[in-house]
Amino acid sequence: MTNRRVFILQSVIGTSALASGVVMAAAPLVAETDANAKSLGYVTESAKADQAKYPKHTKEQMCANCALYQGKAGSTQGGCPLYPGKEVHSTGWCSAYAKKA
C-alpha cells in the first residue's frame, strides 16, 4: 500500500509541476512578417516605422507606453490583445498605438 500512495503522490506533484511549467513558458514574439502585424504596420523597433505611410508616428511612441501593452514596467516584451497568444517587443510599434493615460 505504501508504494501505491507514494506513486500517486509523485504523479500528482509531477503533473502539477509540468502544468505550471507550461503556464510559465513565454509566448512567442510577433514577427513583422505575421499577417496581422503587417496589416497594422508592426515593427520591432519604433524608429523603423514607415514615416511616409504613418505620418502621425513619433519616435517616442512604442509598445511599452501604449495603452494596449500588457507587459510589466521595464520588461523587454509583453502581451498585446491585438496579437493573441504572442508577445510584442517593448520597443515595437504598430498603427493601433494609443498613448497610455
N, C-alpha and C positions, 0 to 999 in steps of 0.2 A: 504494500500500500504506500509506503513512503516514496518509492521510486516513481510511482504514478503521480503523486502530489507534486513532487519536485519537477517532473516533466511538464505538468500542466502549468505550474507557476512560471517555469522558464519560458514556455511557449507564449504565455500572456505577456511577460516582460519583453521578450524578443519582438513580438508583434507590435507592441506599443512603441518600442524604440525605432522600429522600421517606419511606422506611421509618422512619428514625429520627425524623422529624418526627411521624409518626403515633403512634409509641410514646410520645413525649414529651408529646403533647397530653393535657390534663387531662380526666378523666372528668366527665360532667355531675353536678351536685348532685342529691341525692334531694329530691323535692318532698314537702311534707307531705300532698299530695293523692294521692301514689302509693299504690296498693292495699296493698302490703306495709308501707309507712310508716304508713298509717292503722291497720292491724291491730296494729302494735306501739306505737302512740301517739307516733310520732316527731314531734318539734318541733325547729325550727332554733335555738331559744333555750331552754335548760333551764328557765328561770324560767316559761315559758309552759306547762309540763306540767300536765295536769289533776289537781290535787291530790285531788279527790274520787274520781276513777277510779283514781289511783295513789298511795295514801296513804303508801307507803314511800319515795316520791321525796323527795329533799332538793335544795336549790339548789346544793350542792357537786357533785352528780352531773352529769357531762356527757361527751360523746363523747371529749374529749381525755384523760380519766382513766379510760376504760373499757378493759377487757382486750381487747375486740374491735377497738378503733380501730387503724388501720394507718398513720395519718399521722405525720409526723415531729414531734418535740417542737417546740412553738412555731408549727406550721403552722395555718392557719385552716380547713383542710379535709383530709380524708383518706379512705382506703378503709375499708370495713367489710364483712365477709363476709356479713352479713345482706342487703346491697343490692349484689349483684354488678354490676360494670360502672359503678357510681355511687359518688359520694363523699358524705360527711356533713359538716356543719359541726362544727368542734371544740367549739363552744358548744352543740351539739344534745344531745338526749336521747331514749331510747326505753325501753320497758319491759324490754328484754333487757339493760339496763345491768348490768355486772359489774365491780366495782372492780378496777383494775389492781393486781396484787400488788407 
